[in-house]
């Protein structure tokens, strides 16, 4: 039997899962960022092509920037988890 959980690093740290869970790994997908651009289709289709392309480009760039920030933050959180876990597992 395999016992596991799929939990964001921030939740793992905040709920002190390291007190009851001996192993953790950073699978990466937990840093997924969702950005929605919601528009009425008739309105969207009437926009000039350069405006639609510009909006799509801006959203893509924002997603990459946010994911990069989340990866840095996740690394810091995993370091905190490792430090706390080593104390609780000793």
C-alpha positions in Angstrom: 0.0 0.0 0.0 1.2 3.5 -0.8 0.0 6.3 1.5 0.4 9.8 0.2 -1.0 13.2 -0.3 -1.0 15.9 -2.9 -0.8 19.1 -0.9 0.7 22.5 -1.8 3.8 23.3 0.2 2.2 26.3 1.9 -0.6 24.0 3.3 1.9 21.3 4.3 3.9 23.9 6.3 0.8 25.7 7.8 -0.9 22.5 8.9 2.4 21.0 10.3 2.1 17.8 8.2 5.8 17.3 8.8 4.8 16.3 12.4 3.1 13.2 11.1 4.5 12.6 7.6 8.1 11.5 7.4 8.7 12.1 3.7 7.8 14.9 1.2 8.8 15.7 -2.3 8.2 18.7 -4.5 6.3 17.4 -7.6 6.2 20.8 -9.3 2.5 20.7 -10.4 1.4 22.3 -7.2 2.9 25.6 -8.5 0.5 25.8 -11.4 -1.0 29.2 -11.9 -4.4 29.7 -13.4 -5.2 33.0 -15.1 -8.5 33.4 -16.8 -9.3 35.8 -19.5 -13.1 35.8 -19.7 -14.9 37.7 -22.4 -18.2 37.6 -24.3 -17.4 35.8 -27.6 -19.1 38.4 -29.8 -17.2 41.2 -28.1 -13.9 39.3 -28.2 -14.3 38.4 -31.9 -14.9 42.1 -32.7 -11.6 43.2 -31.2 -8.9 44.0 -33.6 -6.5 41.1 -34.1 -3.5 43.0 -32.7 -5.5 43.7 -29.4 -6.5 40.0 -29.0 -2.9 38.9 -29.7 -1.6 41.5 -27.2 -3.9 40.4 -24.5 -3.1 36.7 -25.0 0.7 37.6 -25.0 0.3 39.6 -21.7 -1.6 36.8 -20.0 1.0 34.2 -21.1 3.8 36.5 -19.8 2.0 37.0 -16.5 1.6 33.2 -16.0 5.3 32.7 -16.6 6.2 35.4 -14.1 3.8 34.1 -11.4 5.1 30.6 -11.8 8.7 31.7 -11.5 7.8 33.6 -8.3 5.9 30.6 -6.9 8.8 28.3 -7.6 11.2 30.5 -5.6 8.6 30.7 -2.8 8.1 26.9 -2.8 11.8 26.3 -2.5 11.9 28.6 0.6 8.9 26.7 2.1 10.5 23.3 1.4 13.6 24.5 3.2 11.5 25.5 6.2 9.7 22.2 6.1 13.0 20.3 6.1 14.3 22.3 9.0 11.2 21.8 11.1 10.8 18.1 10.1 14.4 17.3 11.1 13.6 18.6 14.5 10.4 16.7 14.9 11.8 13.4 13.4 14.9 13.4 15.5 
